[in-house]
């Protein structure tokens, strides 16, 4: 999901009293306000063109790369990147095996 339309779709499914860490592409006023209404703490760095930069937790945002790197390692597995499995439980099993091997090797 790389646009605000996708963010609007999943906004209702987010749990309250949590923190949302997303990249600077989601820096918009309506999203900040919608997250505040649901008691979700946003961790969104401001874009370079922001007139009024909003403060965010830089130490927490730096941890985001670990999740991004794990997805990159999972995409190295062709079976997972192309999703050959028809059944969700079989696909989930392949993801678990790939994650375990990636964790073991790193």
VOPAGU-2260 file (C-alpha; in pm, 1 decimal, decimal comma):
REM VOPAGU-2260
SITE   aa  ch    i         X         Y         Z
SITE  UNK   A    0       0,0       0,0       0,0
SITE  UNK   A    1     175,6     313,9    -111,2
SITE  UNK   A    2    -101,7     567,5    -128,3
SITE  UNK   A    3    -351,3     733,7     100,4
SITE  UNK   A    4    -642,5     536,2     -45,7
SITE  UNK   A    5    -500,7     219,3     104,5
SITE  UNK   A    6    -441,8     395,9     435,6
SITE  UNK   A    7    -808,9     495,4     446,4
SITE  UNK   A    8    -910,1     134,0     391,9
SITE  UNK   A    9    -714,6     -12,1     681,5
SITE  UNK   A   10    -765,8     274,7     925,2
SITE  UNK   A   11   -1071,6     107,7    1078,5
SITE  UNK   A   12    -884,1    -218,9    1138,2
SITE  UNK   A   13    -601,4     -65,1    1342,1
SITE  UNK   A   14    -604,0    -136,4    1714,9
SITE  UNK   A   15    -643,7     155,8    1954,3
SITE  UNK   A   16    -379,3     257,3    2207,9
SITE  UNK   A   17     -91,8     159,7    1982,4
SITE  UNK   A   18     180,1     320,7    1773,9
SITE  UNK   A   19     183,0     331,6    1394,5
SITE  UNK   A   20     522,9     358,6    1226,1
SITE  UNK   A   21     504,7     448,7     855,8
SITE  UNK   A   22     728,7     625,9     608,6
SITE  UNK   A   23     712,5     991,4     516,3
SITE  UNK   A   24     480,7     926,9     222,5
SITE  UNK   A   25     192,6     909,5     469,9
SITE  UNK   A   26     259,8    1250,6     623,4
SITE  UNK   A   27     -77,4    1418,9     584,2
SITE  UNK   A   28    -301,3    1616,3     814,0
SITE  UNK   A   29    -609,2    1397,9     770,6
SITE  UNK   A   30    -415,5    1083,7     864,4
SITE  UNK   A   31    -261,4    1249,0    1170,5
SITE  UNK   A   32    -608,9    1361,3    1282,2
SITE  UNK   A   33    -769,5    1022,2    1216,8
SITE  UNK   A   34    -497,6     847,6    1417,2
SITE  UNK   A   35    -542,5    1094,4    1704,1
SITE  UNK   A   36    -917,4    1018,6    1710,5
SITE  UNK   A   37    -840,6     647,8    1755,4
SITE  UNK   A   38    -577,7     713,8    2026,7
SITE  UNK   A   39    -301,4     584,1    1800,8
SITE  UNK   A   40      37,2     748,1    1834,1
SITE  UNK   A   41     176,9     822,7    1487,0
SITE  UNK   A   42     548,1     790,5    1416,3
SITE  UNK   A   43     565,7     958,0    1075,9
SITE  UNK   A   44     865,3    1170,1     973,6
SITE  UNK   A   45     769,3    1492,9     798,5
SITE  UNK   A   46     822,7    1528,2     425,8
SITE  UNK   A   47    1083,6    1772,5     303,1
SITE  UNK   A   48     808,5    2000,5     172,6
SITE  UNK   A   49     618,7    2018,4     504,3
SITE  UNK   A   50     560,7    2375,4     614,4
SITE  UNK   A   51     518,4    2278,1     978,5
SITE  UNK   A   52     722,9    1968,5    1066,2
SITE  UNK   A   53     552,8    1740,3    1318,8
SITE  UNK   A   54     767,8    1586,9    1591,5
SITE  UNK   A   55     816,9    1208,9    1588,2
SITE  UNK   A   56    1019,9     954,0    1783,0
SITE  UNK   A   57    1340,9     918,5    1581,6
SITE  UNK   A   58    1471,6     624,0    1784,7
SITE  UNK   A   59    1148,9     431,1    1725,7
SITE  UNK   A   60    1149,2     516,6    1355,2
SITE  UNK   A   61    1503,8     380,2    1318,2
SITE  UNK   A   62    1376,0      38,9    1428,3
SITE  UNK   A   63    1147,1      28,4    1121,8
SITE  UNK   A   64    1433,5     -86,5     900,8
SITE  UNK   A   65    1443,8    -423,1    1080,0
SITE  UNK   A   66    1093,3    -501,6     958,7
SITE  UNK   A   67    1174,3    -377,7     608,7
SITE  UNK   A   68    1488,6    -593,0     597,4
SITE  UNK   A   69    1294,0    -902,5     703,7
SITE  UNK   A   70    1044,5    -851,2     420,4
SITE  UNK   A   71    1337,0    -811,4     180,3
SITE  UNK   A   72    1487,0   -1140,2     302,2
SITE  UNK   A   73    1151,7   -1316,1     262,8
SITE  UNK   A   74    1120,1   -1189,9     -93,7
SITE  UNK   A   75    1448,2   -1363,2    -176,0
SITE  UNK   A   76    1255,2   -1689,0    -152,9
SITE  UNK   A   77    1090,0   -1733,3    -490,9
SITE  UNK   A   78     807,0   -1943,0    -351,7
SITE  UNK   A   79     706,2   -1661,2    -116,2
SITE  UNK   A   80     766,7   -1370,2    -352,6
SITE  UNK   A   81     542,1   -1520,0    -619,3
SITE  UNK   A   82     299,9   -1694,3    -378,0
SITE  UNK   A   83     279,6   -2029,5    -552,2
SITE  UNK   A   84      72,5   -2190,6    -276,2
SITE  UNK   A   85    -304,6   -2185,0    -311,0
SITE  UNK   A   86    -389,5   -2247,4      51,9
SITE  UNK   A   87    -323,9   -1977,5     308,3
SITE  UNK   A   88    -199,6   -2223,2     568,8
SITE  UNK   A   89      56,4   -2368,8     326,9
SITE  UNK   A   90     178,5   -2020,3     233,5
SITE  UNK   A   91     200,7   -1925,0     601,4
SITE  UNK   A   92     404,1   -2238,0     670,0
SITE  UNK   A   93     648,1   -2143,9     392,8
SITE  UNK   A   94     678,0   -1792,0     537,3
SITE  UNK   A   95     751,6   -1936,2     882,7
SITE  UNK   A   96    1020,2   -2168,0     745,0
SITE  UNK   A   97    1180,9   -1885,2     546,4
SITE  UNK   A   98    1172,0   -1653,3     847,9
SITE  UNK   A   99    1332,1   -1918,3    1068,7
SITE  UNK   A  100    1609,2   -1983,0     817,5
SITE  UNK   A  101    1668,0   -1607,9     767,6
SITE  UNK   A  102    1686,0   -1560,7    1145,1
SITE  UNK   A  103    1922,5   -1854,0    1184,3
SITE  UNK   A  104    2156,3   -1732,9     907,7
SITE  UNK   A  105    2175,0   -1373,7    1027,4
